[in-house]
Amino acid sequence: MGKPALERQLADNEAAATLKMLKTSPQKLNLVAGLIRGKSAENAIADLSFSKRRVANDVKKCLQSAVANAVNNHDLDPDRLVVKEAWVGKSMVLKRFRARARGRIGRILKPFSRITIVVQETEEAEAA
């Protein structure tokens, strides 16, 4: 007597991975996500490996997880995977303060974000 199982949100030739609570702002994370959108999974991992941005390593782990989900859970070919979507969202924000002159305070916001990567199996992996 439980709830009925949810239908799968993605198509049969797609797999996804989500990384939550990343300690960076969504704006900075979106710049890295923009590097991999539309590329083959192999090229995207190579681009993230050589990126100088700190958060690129975490995005690379998320992409590798999406590829592993596609291969192990859905029996997709890893050589034909393309990054279909990579979107970024806000998570929580730590609110801190710093003492300023004349008894005032300065607000310090420390944002967290999340990223979701969807990979799709295509006929041919595009060399973008």
Rosetta blueprint (number, residue, H / E / L):
1 M L
2 G L
3 K L
4 P L
5 A L
6 L L
7 E L
8 R L
9 Q L
10 L L
11 A L
12 D L
13 N L
14 E E
15 A E
16 A E
17 A E
18 T E
19 L E
20 K E
21 M E
22 L E
23 K L
24 T L
25 S L
26 P H
27 Q H
28 K H
29 L H
30 N H
31 L H
32 V H
33 A H
34 G H
35 L H
36 I H
37 R L
38 G L
39 K L
40 S E
41 A H
42 E H
43 N H
44 A H
45 I H
46 A H
47 D H
48 L H
49 S H
50 F L
51 S L
52 K L
53 R L
54 R L
55 V L
56 A H
57 N H
58 D H
59 V H
60 K H
61 K H
62 C H
63 L H
64 Q H
65 S H
66 A H
67 V H
68 A H
69 N H
70 A H
71 V H
72 N H
73 N H
74 H H
75 D L
76 L L
77 D L
78 P H
79 D H
80 R H
81 L E
82 V E
83 V E
84 K E
85 E E
86 A E
87 W E
88 V E
89 G E
90 K E
91 S E
92 M E
93 V E
94 L E
95 K E
96 R E
97 F E
98 R E
99 A E
100 R L
101 A H
102 R H
103 G H
104 R L
105 I E
106 G E
107 R E
108 I E
109 L E
110 K E
111 P E
112 F E
113 S E
114 R E
115 I E
116 T E
117 I E
118 V E
119 V E
120 Q E
121 E E
122 T L
123 E L
124 E L
125 A L
126 E L
127 A L
128 A L
